[in-house]
Amino acid sequence: MHAYKLETIIPQDHHLELTLPPSFPTGAAEVIFLAKENAPQAAPTDATPHSLKAFSTWLKQQPATPRSRDEVEAQLREERDSWGDA
């Protein structure tokens, strides 16, 4: 039997999305949710985007990066090069 443990906070809409690691076997599975006793309730804040639309609105309000496109691409290239041949 394979197991995958993940701790999360159940949002107000009680909607969760889960992506398992690629190594997790496919097929029939049993899913169990365990609520922690006396767990502190995380109150959503106005700054927390709860949907793609809210995230998009929040993102548009963020200041633009002072870096040029070439600088961003150079940083990404440098990061990818540091990974080596995996």
Summary of the structure (lengths in Angstrom):
residues: 86
radius of gyration: 19.6
end to end distance: 28.5
largest distance: 50.8
contacts: 79
relative contact order: 0.09
helix: 27%
strand: 0%
